[in-house]
Amino acid sequence: MARRKTKRVLKKPVRVEKLETTFTCPFCNHRHSVACVIDRKLGFGEAECSVCKVNYVTKINPLMEPIDIYSEWIDECVGVNTA
């Protein structure tokens, strides 16, 4: 006796969307003016606005991405403004 053929359902590959690497400056509100640079060898990350030249430097861990550095910068700005 032969086996019955079954239909195989092929799944579509899941597209992973990339995170942004340029952001809006919290001081001058220019869009796409903040660029984040990560130096994994020295263990620090820097976010700097190309318009008003304000920057933020922080220690990083191996899992951090540019969005994490920008988020820390925004959290620090909010903390200073509420205190």
Stockholm file with secondary structure:
# STOCKHOLM 1.0

chainA/1-83         MARRKTKRVLKKPVRVEKLETTFTCPFCNHRHSVACVIDRKLGFGEAECSVCKVNYVTKINPLMEPIDIYSEWIDECVGVNTA
#=GR chainA/1-83 SS CCCCCCCCCCCCCCCCCCCCSEECCTTTCCTTCEEEEEETTTTEEEEEETTTCCEEEEECCTTCCHHHHHHHHHHHHHHHHHC
#=GC SS_cons        CCCCCCCCCCCCCCCCCCCCSEECCTTTCCTTCEEEEEETTTTEEEEEETTTCCEEEEECCTTCCHHHHHHHHHHHHHHHHHC
//
